[in-house]
Amino acid sequence: GDSVTQMEGPVTLSEEAFLTINCTYTATGYPSLFWYVQYPGEGLQLLLKATKADDKGSNKGFEATYRKETTSFHLEKGSVQVSDSAVYFCALLAAGSYQLTFGKGTKLSVIP
Amino acid sequence: SAVISQKPSRDICQRGTSLTIQCQVDSQVTMMFWYRQQPGQSLTLIATANQGSEATYESGFVIDKFPISRPNLTFSTLTVSNMSPEDSSIYLCSGRGGFQETQYFGPGTRLLVL
């Protein structure tokens, strides 16, 4: 079946550090890929998405590239801020499926 | 994009009682979903809310425990029935405009059962 594997957290970084959160997936066909962010005490917000191979999704300084050859969709940001502290979820929507498949989430804490 | 609101945002309930959570979307969506997120965990799909018919439940979830209504394309309710402390979770409503379109989430309802 479809699955998403994210790097284990929690991740603690200093402000202005470089962020990478790894995400790999298993799915048949060509899924759409998403990163959602959940700030403390809130629901999930869509951060970025990519719908086909080599697409790069970007938003708020975050970016991720859909790599079909490595089945990956790693999240990156060049300089994190304290306000980026949240839980990040990688997710996929398989072609022909109605159901999102989520990773377990990675908690990021950014310290001043 | 779709904006999704939920009521209540949080509640503390006694064992054995029931709570109904309301979900309102600001635009018509084809698909609506209810998820549960236990503390520190990822999301688990409870069911797909179908307009005008019975919801489609995922394995491990049953209608008697989690009755769902969806009278139109913008509104749905989830009831958590005969609650126990194990039902303490965040319940999230979600909507999608079409089959392969982006899925949006409400802010969640934080439920504590004593």
Boltz contact constraints between the chains, C-beta under 6 A:
constraints:
  - contact:
      token1: [A, 42]
      token2: [B, 107]
      max_distance: 6.0
  - contact:
      token1: [A, 43]
      token2: [B, 92]
      max_distance: 6.0
  - contact:
      token1: [A, 43]
      token2: [B, 105]
      max_distance: 6.0
  - contact:
      token1: [A, 43]
      token2: [B, 106]
      max_distance: 6.0
  - contact:
      token1: [A, 43]
      token2: [B, 107]
      max_distance: 6.0
  - contact:
      token1: [A, 43]
      token2: [B, 108]
      max_distance: 6.0
  - contact:
      token1: [A, 44]
      token2: [B, 105]
      max_distance: 6.0
  - contact:
      token1: [A, 46]
      token2: [B, 102]
      max_distance: 6.0
  - contact:
      token1: [A, 100]
      token2: [B, 103]
      max_distance: 6.0
  - contact:
      token1: [A, 102]
      token2: [B, 42]
      max_distance: 6.0
  - contact:
      token1: [A, 102]
      token2: [B, 43]
      max_distance: 6.0
  - contact:
      token1: [A, 104]
      token2: [B, 42]
      max_distance: 6.0
  - contact:
      token1: [A, 105]
      token2: [B, 42]
      max_distance: 6.0
